[in-house]
Amino acid sequence: MENLLEIHGLHAGIAEREILKGIDLAVRPGQVHAIMGPNGAGKSTLGAVLAGRPDYTVTAGSVRYRGKDLLAMAPEERSWEGLFLSFQYPIEIPGVSLTNFMKAALSARRKHAGLPELSPAEFLRLLREKMAFVQMKSDFASRSVNVGFSGGEKKRNEIFQMAMLDPTLSILDETDSGLDVDALRIVADGVNRLRRPDNAAIVITHYKRLLEYIVPDVVHILKDGRIVRTGGPELVDLIEEKGFSEIDG
Amino acid sequence: MDKICILGRDALPGSLALRGGESLRLTLVALPGVSCEGVLTLDLNGPGCQVDLAGLYLCRGDENVRLQIRVLHHAGLCHSRQLFKGIVGGTARADFDGLIRVDPDAQKTEAYQEAHTILLSDQARISARPQLEIYADDVVCSHGATAGFLDPDEQFYMRSRGIPEAEARRLQMLSFLSPVLERLPEDLQKEITDAL
């Protein structure tokens, strides 16, 4: 099957500092890849670069996504093409309700796809359905995006947005951080139920914990900007046993 | 008294005096495309006054907007709160001059002032001069003025959800102005948000 994502020799950094030092990665539809590694390895940078965060610079390499040059696209175009990044630290937007935020996101996406705008009733139905999907209380819809949300509510909101946008490739950046077990289950359950043969996910995490709920097909260990080891789920246990420092390529 | 004053359109008295126990809620608005001036002195002459003052300016062309606000606490036990939010772009210029003065007898005063500005261009100018003159010792007062640009992290968050850059910027401006905007009647809110 054709790869959904193909990264070749990716070097990237921020303000003259190189963080990714040659990443190669291929993701096929239907797969879940886990990227594990110690703090500062470049895990979040990889997610940010794939989503097109403007303050990162790609200095070498290529990224093909659904056969297209991902790096040539603006962040919003990447989203329209089905890429989604769940933020490690979701941003608060006072004065903009979650409803209006999602309306803006969805209407731009539908416009790009040449689809007519959803009627207010259709939109509301979708919104309610997806909020129920992640067990979010309906009053969150009228609240400002992430303002006054607890850590768990913010992450749940990320998965809600993911469900609304129905991405082809989801990148979950440390979605487990700051979650208690119940919130972790809800988030993981949401991700699992969104799994389909035609989409894929990259789960970035520091700990084994999340991967007990979202079982990956492929596990990569990222250290100092390079993938030093790739294997199956058994690699997770090896990390648990030996720690990142003992594992090399 | 709850009042909205559109600068350059409605008359703004240069000074207002409050007697003990009176309250005032006033919102000053500088609409886009209008160079204007708002000069206001509030004298809190008796104990227990409540002042809730806010202002909004949106100038993205070549406007000059000048605000000079003086809140003078002559008597104790009064509360005054000020929040100003402005967006300045193009070659526009905004001047904010805000003074809180607390007289020696005005004990138990609470007075706050915040003035925040977002600059949209390199040629836009903001000059903010928040001043606090406190002559009493048993008071709670603070002031803060900031000037900055639209937050790039916020913008990236929205764009990563598929919101186009221009719309993301519009939502950011809306977000920034919202604490003052929501004090205004709907038609005026619309007039301002349409200009974003």
Contacts between the chains, C-beta under 8 A, distances in Angstrom:
chain1	res1	chain2	res2	distance
A	51	B	156	7.9
A	51	B	160	5.1
A	52	B	156	8.0
A	52	B	159	7.7
A	52	B	160	7.4
A	53	B	156	5.3
A	53	B	160	7.9
A	54	B	152	6.7
A	54	B	156	6.5
A	55	B	152	6.7
A	74	B	159	7.0
A	74	B	165	7.1
A	75	B	156	6.2
A	75	B	159	3.9
A	75	B	160	5.1
A	76	B	159	4.6
A	76	B	160	7.8
A	76	B	162	5.2
A	76	B	163	6.3
A	76	B	164	5.1
A	76	B	165	6.7
A	76	B	168	7.9
A	78	B	160	7.6
A	79	B	159	7.4
A	79	B	160	6.0
A	79	B	161	5.9
A	79	B	162	3.6
A	80	B	162	5.4
A	84	B	160	7.7
A	85	B	160	5.3
A	87	B	157	6.6
A	87	B	160	7.8
A	90	B	157	7.3
A	91	B	153	5.8
A	91	B	154	5.2
A	91	B	157	4.0
A	93	B	154	6.3
A	93	B	157	7.6
A	93	B	158	7.6
A	93	B	171	7.2
A	93	B	172	7.8
A	93	B	175	5.2
A	94	B	175	5.6
A	94	B	178	6.3
A	94	B	179	7.6
A	95	B	174	6.2
A	95	B	175	4.3
A	95	B	176	7.6
A	95	B	177	7.5
A	95	B	178	2.6
A	95	B	179	7.1
A	95	B	181	7.5
A	95	B	182	7.6
A	96	B	171	5.4
A	96	B	174	6.4
A	96	B	175	5.0
A	96	B	178	7.7
A	100	B	171	7.8
A	101	B	158	7.5
A	101	B	161	7.4
A	101	B	163	7.7
A	101	B	171	7.4
A	102	B	161	7.9
A	104	B	158	7.6
A	104	B	163	4.8
A	104	B	167	5.7
A	104	B	171	6.5
A	105	B	158	7.7
A	105	B	161	4.1
A	105	B	162	4.7
A	105	B	163	5.3
A	106	B	162	7.7
A	108	B	162	5.1
A	108	B	163	5.8
A	108	B	164	5.4
A	108	B	167	6.7
A	109	B	162	4.5
A	112	B	162	7.7
A	144	B	175	8.0
A	161	B	161	6.3
A	165	B	161	6.9
A	165	B	162	6.8
